[in-house]
Amino acid sequence: MPKKNQEKIFQEWPIFDAEDIEAITKVINSGKWWVGSPGDPRGEHTWRFQEEFASFQEAKHCIAVANGTVAIEAALLALGIGLGDEVIVSDYTFFASASAVVATNAVPIFCDIDPETLVMDVDKVEDLITKRTKAIIPVHLGGNPVEMDRLKKLANQYNLKIVEDCAHAHGSRYKGVRAGNWGDAGTFSFQASKVVTSGEGGAIICNDDELADKMYSIIDCGRMKNYFSYAHFTYGTNYRMSEFLGALLRTQLKKFPQQHKLRNENARYFLKKLNEIEGIYSMKPTPGTTELGWYVFPIVFNPQKFGGLTKEEFYNILNRNLIPTDRCYPPLHSLTCFKDINLRKGIDYSKANWGGDKSNDARFPIVSDIYTRSVEFSHTLLISETQAIEKVINVIHSLQK
Protein backbone atom coordinates (compact mmCIF):
# COMPACT_ATOMS: atom_id res chain seq x y z
CA MET A 1 0.00 0.00 0.00
CA PRO A 2 1.54 3.34 -0.98
CA LYS A 3 2.29 5.86 1.72
CA LYS A 4 -0.01 8.85 1.98
CA ASN A 5 2.87 11.20 1.37
CA GLN A 6 4.05 9.34 -1.73
CA GLU A 7 5.30 11.74 -4.38
CA LYS A 8 2.63 12.43 -6.96
CA ILE A 9 4.07 11.39 -10.30
CA PHE A 10 0.78 11.00 -12.17
CA GLN A 11 -0.69 14.12 -13.72
CA GLU A 12 -3.92 15.28 -12.11
CA TRP A 13 -6.85 16.32 -14.27
CA PRO A 14 -8.10 18.79 -15.35
CA ILE A 15 -5.11 21.01 -16.01
CA PHE A 16 -6.01 24.69 -15.68
CA ASP A 17 -4.22 27.96 -15.12
CA ALA A 18 -4.78 31.68 -14.73
CA GLU A 19 -5.90 32.00 -18.36
CA ASP A 20 -8.81 29.63 -17.76
CA ILE A 21 -9.84 31.42 -14.59
CA GLU A 22 -9.62 34.80 -16.31
CA ALA A 23 -11.78 33.58 -19.20
CA ILE A 24 -14.57 32.47 -16.86
CA THR A 25 -14.25 35.63 -14.76
CA LYS A 26 -14.64 37.82 -17.84
CA VAL A 27 -17.84 36.01 -18.80
CA ILE A 28 -19.23 36.53 -15.29
CA ASN A 29 -18.36 40.22 -15.32
CA SER A 30 -19.77 40.71 -18.83
CA GLY A 31 -23.24 39.60 -17.76
CA LYS A 32 -23.51 37.69 -21.05
CA TRP A 33 -23.93 34.17 -19.70
CA TRP A 34 -25.68 32.56 -22.68
CA VAL A 35 -25.09 32.52 -26.40
CA GLY A 36 -28.38 33.87 -27.68
CA SER A 37 -29.25 32.94 -31.25
CA PRO A 38 -27.66 33.89 -34.59
CA GLY A 39 -30.37 36.49 -35.08
CA ASP A 40 -29.86 37.82 -31.55
CA PRO A 41 -26.32 36.91 -30.42
CA ARG A 42 -25.47 37.64 -26.78
CA GLY A 43 -22.11 36.09 -25.96
CA GLU A 44 -19.06 35.61 -28.13
CA HIS A 45 -17.14 32.60 -26.82
CA THR A 46 -19.38 29.73 -27.90
CA TRP A 47 -19.66 31.16 -31.41
CA ARG A 48 -15.89 31.61 -31.56
CA PHE A 49 -15.23 28.16 -30.14
CA GLN A 50 -17.32 26.61 -32.90
CA GLU A 51 -15.08 28.24 -35.49
CA GLU A 52 -11.88 27.29 -33.67
CA PHE A 53 -12.83 23.68 -33.05
CA ALA A 54 -14.01 23.21 -36.64
CA SER A 55 -10.66 24.57 -37.79
CA PHE A 56 -8.72 22.28 -35.45
CA GLN A 57 -10.66 19.21 -36.60
CA GLU A 58 -10.33 20.40 -40.21
CA ALA A 59 -14.09 20.50 -40.73
CA LYS A 60 -16.30 23.14 -42.34
CA HIS A 61 -18.90 23.36 -39.57
CA CYS A 62 -19.09 22.86 -35.80
CA ILE A 63 -22.25 23.04 -33.71
CA ALA A 64 -21.55 23.28 -29.97
CA VAL A 65 -24.01 21.50 -27.66
CA ALA A 66 -24.61 20.71 -24.00
CA ASN A 67 -22.90 17.28 -24.00
CA GLY A 68 -21.67 14.45 -26.20
CA THR A 69 -24.83 12.38 -25.82
CA VAL A 70 -27.16 14.97 -27.31
CA ALA A 71 -24.57 15.60 -30.02
CA ILE A 72 -25.19 12.06 -31.31
CA GLU A 73 -28.94 12.44 -30.91
CA ALA A 74 -29.09 15.72 -32.82
CA ALA A 75 -26.94 14.34 -35.63
CA LEU A 76 -29.20 11.30 -36.00
CA LEU A 77 -32.36 13.41 -35.99
CA ALA A 78 -30.94 15.77 -38.62
CA LEU A 79 -30.12 12.75 -40.80
CA GLY A 80 -33.74 11.59 -40.62
CA ILE A 81 -33.26 8.66 -38.25
CA GLY A 82 -36.43 7.84 -36.34
CA LEU A 83 -39.17 5.40 -35.46
CA GLY A 84 -38.16 1.77 -35.97
CA ASP A 85 -34.97 2.51 -37.90
CA GLU A 86 -31.97 0.35 -37.05
CA VAL A 87 -28.59 1.88 -36.29
CA ILE A 88 -25.48 -0.33 -36.04
CA VAL A 89 -23.32 0.59 -33.03
CA SER A 90 -20.08 -0.82 -31.66
CA ASP A 91 -20.77 -3.11 -28.70
CA TYR A 92 -17.71 -1.80 -26.84
CA THR A 93 -18.48 1.77 -25.87
CA PHE A 94 -20.13 3.95 -23.26
CA PHE A 95 -23.90 3.69 -22.87
CA ALA A 96 -24.51 7.04 -24.59
CA SER A 97 -23.52 5.70 -28.03
CA ALA A 98 -26.64 3.51 -27.91
CA SER A 99 -28.91 5.56 -25.64
CA ALA A 100 -28.83 8.40 -28.18
CA VAL A 101 -30.21 5.96 -30.75
CA VAL A 102 -32.97 4.93 -28.34
CA ALA A 103 -33.79 8.61 -27.74
CA THR A 104 -34.68 9.01 -31.44
CA ASN A 105 -37.06 6.00 -31.21
CA ALA A 106 -34.67 4.00 -33.37
CA VAL A 107 -33.18 0.59 -32.48
CA PRO A 108 -29.46 0.08 -31.83
CA ILE A 109 -27.91 -3.08 -33.30
CA PHE A 110 -24.65 -4.14 -31.65
CA CYS A 111 -21.54 -5.05 -33.58
CA ASP A 112 -18.64 -7.05 -32.13
CA ILE A 113 -15.09 -5.70 -32.19
CA ASP A 114 -11.74 -6.50 -33.72
CA PRO A 115 -9.64 -8.35 -31.10
CA GLU A 116 -6.52 -6.29 -31.82
CA THR A 117 -7.77 -2.74 -32.42
CA LEU A 118 -10.72 -3.12 -29.97
CA VAL A 119 -12.98 -1.04 -32.23
CA MET A 120 -15.89 -2.01 -34.50
CA ASP A 121 -14.98 -4.94 -36.76
CA VAL A 122 -15.97 -3.70 -40.21
CA ASP A 123 -15.99 -7.31 -41.46
CA LYS A 124 -18.97 -7.99 -39.17
CA VAL A 125 -21.05 -4.98 -40.18
CA GLU A 126 -22.55 -6.24 -43.43
CA ASP A 127 -24.16 -9.27 -41.79
CA LEU A 128 -26.05 -6.89 -39.45
CA ILE A 129 -27.58 -4.81 -42.25
CA THR A 130 -31.31 -5.33 -42.86
CA LYS A 131 -33.97 -3.44 -44.80
CA ARG A 132 -34.53 -1.44 -41.57
CA THR A 133 -30.90 -0.30 -41.24
CA LYS A 134 -30.47 3.41 -41.80
CA ALA A 135 -27.19 4.38 -40.12
CA ILE A 136 -23.94 3.24 -38.52
CA ILE A 137 -22.22 4.71 -35.45
CA PRO A 138 -18.54 3.71 -35.46
CA VAL A 139 -16.95 4.46 -32.09
CA HIS A 140 -13.28 5.43 -32.06
CA LEU A 141 -12.55 3.83 -28.66
CA GLY A 142 -9.51 5.34 -26.96
CA GLY A 143 -9.12 7.58 -30.00
CA ASN A 144 -8.37 4.54 -32.18
CA PRO A 145 -10.14 5.00 -35.52
CA VAL A 146 -12.42 2.42 -37.04
CA GLU A 147 -11.38 1.50 -40.61
CA MET A 148 -13.40 4.39 -41.96
CA ASP A 149 -12.47 4.04 -45.61
CA ARG A 150 -13.86 0.49 -45.70
CA LEU A 151 -16.89 1.41 -43.58
CA LYS A 152 -17.71 4.40 -45.79
CA LYS A 153 -17.57 2.21 -48.89
CA LEU A 154 -20.00 -0.23 -47.26
CA ALA A 155 -22.30 2.59 -46.16
CA ASN A 156 -22.38 4.00 -49.68
CA GLN A 157 -23.21 0.58 -51.06
CA TYR A 158 -26.27 0.28 -48.81
CA ASN A 159 -27.19 3.99 -48.73
CA LEU A 160 -26.54 4.30 -44.99
CA LYS A 161 -25.65 7.37 -42.96
CA ILE A 162 -22.56 7.49 -40.72
CA VAL A 163 -22.28 9.37 -37.43
CA GLU A 164 -18.77 8.99 -36.02
CA ASP A 165 -18.66 8.86 -32.22
CA CYS A 166 -15.44 10.81 -31.60
CA ALA A 167 -15.90 11.29 -27.84
CA HIS A 168 -12.41 9.78 -27.40
CA ALA A 169 -10.89 10.96 -30.66
CA HIS A 170 -10.08 14.67 -30.45
CA GLY A 171 -7.16 15.10 -32.82
CA SER A 172 -7.14 11.52 -34.11
CA ARG A 173 -6.15 11.16 -37.74
CA TYR A 174 -6.72 8.16 -40.03
CA LYS A 175 -5.18 8.02 -43.50
CA GLY A 176 -4.65 11.76 -43.49
CA VAL A 177 -8.18 12.70 -42.37
CA ARG A 178 -9.18 13.93 -38.92
CA ALA A 179 -11.75 11.82 -37.10
CA GLY A 180 -15.29 13.04 -37.62
CA ASN A 181 -14.77 13.97 -41.28
CA TRP A 182 -15.22 10.52 -42.79
CA GLY A 183 -18.92 10.20 -42.08
CA ASP A 184 -21.90 12.50 -42.47
CA ALA A 185 -21.18 13.94 -39.03
CA GLY A 186 -18.76 13.48 -36.14
CA THR A 187 -19.67 13.99 -32.49
CA PHE A 188 -17.41 14.96 -29.58
CA SER A 189 -17.63 15.13 -25.81
CA PHE A 190 -15.99 17.63 -23.45
CA GLN A 191 -17.09 15.86 -20.27
CA ALA A 192 -14.86 16.21 -17.20
CA SER A 193 -12.44 13.38 -17.98
CA LYS A 194 -12.05 14.03 -21.71
CA VAL A 195 -8.79 15.24 -23.27
CA VAL A 196 -10.43 18.58 -24.05
CA THR A 197 -12.78 19.41 -21.20
CA SER A 198 -15.10 22.00 -19.75
CA GLY A 199 -16.73 19.62 -17.26
CA GLU A 200 -19.62 19.04 -19.65
CA GLY A 201 -20.23 19.98 -23.27
CA GLY A 202 -20.18 18.49 -26.73
CA ALA A 203 -19.91 19.31 -30.41
CA ILE A 204 -20.91 18.06 -33.84
CA ILE A 205 -18.76 18.61 -36.92
CA CYS A 206 -19.74 18.17 -40.56
CA ASN A 207 -18.92 19.43 -44.04
CA ASP A 208 -22.42 19.82 -45.48
CA ASP A 209 -24.06 23.24 -45.29
CA GLU A 210 -27.65 21.99 -45.31
CA LEU A 211 -26.99 19.32 -42.69
CA ALA A 212 -25.24 21.86 -40.44
CA ASP A 213 -28.30 24.13 -40.62
CA LYS A 214 -30.61 21.22 -39.75
CA MET A 215 -28.49 20.23 -36.76
CA TYR A 216 -28.36 23.80 -35.53
CA SER A 217 -32.14 24.10 -35.77
CA ILE A 218 -32.60 20.89 -33.76
CA ILE A 219 -30.30 22.02 -30.95
CA ASP A 220 -31.81 25.52 -30.72
CA CYS A 221 -35.56 25.11 -30.45
CA GLY A 222 -36.25 24.87 -34.17
CA ARG A 223 -34.75 28.28 -34.94
CA MET A 224 -33.04 29.02 -38.22
CA LYS A 225 -29.96 31.15 -38.69
CA ASN A 226 -30.51 34.84 -39.40
CA TYR A 227 -34.21 34.73 -38.56
CA PHE A 228 -36.25 36.28 -35.74
CA SER A 229 -35.40 34.63 -32.41
CA TYR A 230 -39.04 33.70 -31.71
CA ALA A 231 -39.57 32.10 -35.11
CA HIS A 232 -39.51 28.28 -34.87
CA PHE A 233 -39.51 26.40 -38.15
CA THR A 234 -39.22 22.74 -37.20
CA TYR A 235 -38.96 20.42 -34.23
CA GLY A 236 -36.09 21.39 -31.99
CA THR A 237 -35.13 21.45 -28.35
CA ASN A 238 -32.57 23.25 -26.22
CA TYR A 239 -29.21 21.53 -26.45
CA ARG A 240 -27.26 24.79 -26.55
CA MET A 241 -23.86 25.26 -24.93
CA SER A 242 -23.47 28.08 -22.40
CA GLU A 243 -20.97 30.94 -22.64
CA PHE A 244 -19.11 29.61 -19.60
CA LEU A 245 -18.36 26.34 -21.35
CA GLY A 246 -17.49 28.09 -24.60
CA ALA A 247 -15.00 30.39 -22.87
CA LEU A 248 -13.32 27.56 -20.98
CA LEU A 249 -13.11 25.36 -24.06
CA ARG A 250 -11.36 28.12 -26.00
CA THR A 251 -8.55 28.29 -23.44
CA GLN A 252 -8.42 24.53 -23.02
CA LEU A 253 -8.18 24.04 -26.79
CA LYS A 254 -5.06 26.22 -26.83
CA LYS A 255 -3.37 23.76 -24.46
CA PHE A 256 -4.46 20.66 -26.34
CA PRO A 257 -1.96 20.49 -29.25
CA GLN A 258 1.06 20.21 -26.97
CA GLN A 259 -0.70 17.70 -24.71
CA HIS A 260 -1.80 15.74 -27.78
CA LYS A 261 1.76 15.64 -29.11
CA LEU A 262 3.09 14.43 -25.74
CA ARG A 263 0.39 11.74 -25.43
CA ASN A 264 1.28 10.33 -28.83
CA GLU A 265 5.01 10.36 -28.11
CA ASN A 266 4.60 8.68 -24.72
CA ALA A 267 2.05 6.22 -26.09
CA ARG A 268 4.55 4.91 -28.62
CA TYR A 269 7.07 4.31 -25.84
CA PHE A 270 4.44 2.75 -23.55
CA LEU A 271 3.21 0.45 -26.34
CA LYS A 272 6.75 -0.78 -26.96
CA LYS A 273 7.39 -1.51 -23.28
CA LEU A 274 4.02 -3.18 -22.69
CA ASN A 275 4.34 -5.44 -25.71
CA GLU A 276 7.61 -6.74 -24.29
CA ILE A 277 5.75 -8.19 -21.28
CA GLU A 278 4.62 -11.76 -21.81
CA GLY A 279 0.87 -12.09 -21.35
CA ILE A 280 0.10 -8.43 -22.06
CA TYR A 281 -1.02 -6.84 -25.26
CA SER A 282 -2.21 -3.31 -25.77
CA MET A 283 -4.77 -1.89 -28.16
CA LYS A 284 -3.21 -1.94 -31.62
CA PRO A 285 -3.55 1.35 -33.49
CA THR A 286 -5.60 0.77 -36.63
CA PRO A 287 -3.21 0.57 -39.61
CA GLY A 288 -3.19 3.95 -41.32
CA THR A 289 -3.51 5.89 -38.06
CA THR A 290 -0.92 8.61 -37.47
CA GLU A 291 -2.46 10.41 -34.47
CA LEU A 292 -4.67 9.14 -31.63
CA GLY A 293 -6.67 11.09 -29.09
CA TRP A 294 -5.64 8.52 -26.44
CA TYR A 295 -8.53 9.31 -24.09
CA VAL A 296 -7.98 5.86 -22.60
CA PHE A 297 -5.21 3.32 -23.08
CA PRO A 298 -6.68 -0.23 -22.90
CA ILE A 299 -4.59 -3.33 -22.23
CA VAL A 300 -5.60 -6.98 -22.29
CA PHE A 301 -3.89 -9.57 -20.08
CA ASN A 302 -3.63 -13.35 -20.06
CA PRO A 303 -4.58 -14.49 -16.52
CA GLN A 304 -2.45 -17.64 -16.86
CA LYS A 305 0.67 -15.47 -17.17
CA PHE A 306 -0.28 -13.58 -13.99
CA GLY A 307 -0.91 -16.41 -11.55
CA GLY A 308 -4.61 -16.59 -12.36
CA LEU A 309 -5.34 -12.98 -11.39
CA THR A 310 -8.88 -11.89 -12.12
CA LYS A 311 -9.69 -8.61 -13.81
CA GLU A 312 -10.88 -7.18 -10.50
CA GLU A 313 -7.70 -8.23 -8.70
CA PHE A 314 -5.53 -6.83 -11.51
CA TYR A 315 -7.39 -3.54 -11.37
CA ASN A 316 -7.26 -3.31 -7.58
CA ILE A 317 -3.49 -3.78 -7.49
CA LEU A 318 -2.98 -1.04 -10.05
CA ASN A 319 -5.39 1.19 -8.19
CA ARG A 320 -3.64 0.65 -4.84
CA ASN A 321 -0.45 1.86 -6.49
CA LEU A 322 -2.25 5.10 -7.39
CA ILE A 323 -2.06 4.29 -11.10
CA PRO A 324 -4.90 6.08 -12.95
CA THR A 325 -6.85 3.02 -14.06
CA ASP A 326 -10.42 2.06 -14.99
CA ARG A 327 -12.22 -1.25 -15.45
CA CYS A 328 -13.39 -0.58 -19.06
CA TYR A 329 -16.94 -0.26 -20.36
CA PRO A 330 -19.21 -3.31 -20.01
CA PRO A 331 -20.36 -4.45 -23.47
CA LEU A 332 -23.65 -2.80 -24.38
CA HIS A 333 -25.42 -6.13 -24.94
CA SER A 334 -24.74 -7.05 -21.29
CA LEU A 335 -26.32 -3.94 -19.75
CA THR A 336 -29.52 -4.58 -17.80
CA CYS A 337 -31.58 -2.04 -19.74
CA PHE A 338 -30.90 -3.93 -22.99
CA LYS A 339 -31.08 -7.44 -21.55
CA ASP A 340 -34.42 -6.65 -19.92
CA ILE A 341 -35.52 -4.36 -22.79
CA ASN A 342 -36.27 -1.57 -20.33
CA LEU A 343 -36.28 1.22 -22.90
CA ARG A 344 -38.85 3.30 -24.82
CA LYS A 345 -42.53 2.42 -24.56
CA GLY A 346 -44.27 1.58 -27.83
CA ILE A 347 -41.08 0.75 -29.76
CA ASP A 348 -40.67 -2.73 -31.24
CA TYR A 349 -37.28 -4.08 -30.17
CA SER A 350 -38.09 -7.70 -31.05
CA LYS A 351 -35.92 -7.73 -34.16
CA ALA A 352 -32.83 -6.41 -32.37
CA ASN A 353 -29.82 -8.69 -31.91
CA TRP A 354 -30.02 -8.33 -28.12
CA GLY A 355 -32.61 -8.72 -25.37
CA GLY A 356 -33.39 -11.76 -23.23
CA ASP A 357 -31.59 -14.87 -24.49
CA LYS A 358 -30.17 -12.87 -27.43
CA SER A 359 -27.98 -10.94 -24.97
CA ASN A 360 -25.95 -14.09 -24.37
CA ASP A 361 -22.21 -13.41 -24.39
CA ALA A 362 -21.72 -16.24 -26.89
CA ARG A 363 -23.35 -14.06 -29.55
CA PHE A 364 -20.68 -11.40 -28.98
CA PRO A 365 -17.61 -13.58 -28.35
CA ILE A 366 -14.74 -11.13 -28.92
CA VAL A 367 -15.94 -8.23 -26.80
CA SER A 368 -17.18 -10.59 -24.08
CA ASP A 369 -13.76 -12.21 -23.80
CA ILE A 370 -11.85 -8.92 -23.99
CA TYR A 371 -13.97 -7.34 -21.26
CA THR A 372 -13.22 -10.11 -18.74
CA ARG A 373 -9.46 -9.54 -18.92
CA SER A 374 -8.86 -5.92 -19.74
CA VAL A 375 -8.24 -2.69 -17.90
CA GLU A 376 -7.51 0.77 -19.19
CA PHE A 377 -5.23 3.58 -18.15
CA SER A 378 -6.31 7.21 -18.12
CA HIS A 379 -4.87 9.58 -20.71
CA THR A 380 -3.30 11.47 -17.79
CA LEU A 381 -0.65 8.74 -17.59
CA LEU A 382 0.58 9.79 -21.03
CA ILE A 383 1.12 13.40 -19.98
CA SER A 384 2.80 12.44 -16.71
CA GLU A 385 6.52 12.26 -16.06
CA THR A 386 8.46 9.41 -17.68
CA GLN A 387 8.93 7.81 -14.27
CA ALA A 388 5.15 7.34 -14.08
CA ILE A 389 5.19 5.13 -17.18
CA GLU A 390 8.18 3.23 -15.80
CA LYS A 391 6.32 2.66 -12.55
CA VAL A 392 3.36 1.13 -14.39
CA ILE A 393 5.67 -1.20 -16.32
CA ASN A 394 7.42 -2.25 -13.09
CA VAL A 395 4.13 -2.90 -11.27
CA ILE A 396 2.86 -5.08 -14.10
CA HIS A 397 6.16 -6.98 -14.22
CA SER A 398 5.92 -7.59 -10.47
CA LEU A 399 2.56 -9.30 -10.87
CA GLN A 400 4.22 -12.13 -12.77
CA LYS A 401 6.51 -13.08 -9.86
Secondary structure as UniProt FT lines:
FT   TURN            4..5
FT   HELIX           18..30
FT   STRAND          36..37
FT   TURN            38..39
FT   STRAND          40..41
FT   HELIX           45..56
FT   TURN            57..58
FT   STRAND          61..65
FT   HELIX           68..78
FT   TURN            79..80
FT   TURN            83..84
FT   STRAND          86..90
FT   HELIX           96..103
FT   TURN            104..105
FT   STRAND          107..111
FT   TURN            115..117
FT   HELIX           122..124
FT   HELIX           126..128
FT   TURN            131..132
FT   STRAND          133..137
FT   HELIX           141..143
FT   HELIX           148..158
FT   STRAND          161..165
FT   TURN            167..168
FT   TURN            170..171
FT   STRAND          173..174
FT   TURN            175..176
FT   STRAND          177..178
FT   TURN            179..180
FT   STRAND          185..189
FT   TURN            192..193
FT   STRAND          201..206
FT   HELIX           209..219
FT   TURN            221..222
FT   TURN            225..226
FT   TURN            229..230
FT   HELIX           243..274
FT   TURN            275..276
FT   TURN            278..279
FT   STRAND          280..282
FT   TURN            287..288
FT   STRAND          289..291
FT   STRAND          296..301
FT   HELIX           303..306
FT   TURN            307..308
FT   HELIX           311..320
FT   TURN            321..322
FT   STRAND          325..326
FT   HELIX           332..334
FT   HELIX           336..339
FT   TURN            340..341
FT   TURN            345..346
FT   TURN            350..351
FT   HELIX           356..359
FT   HELIX           361..363
FT   HELIX           365..372
FT   STRAND          374..378
FT   HELIX           379..383
FT   HELIX           386..398
FT   TURN            399..400
//
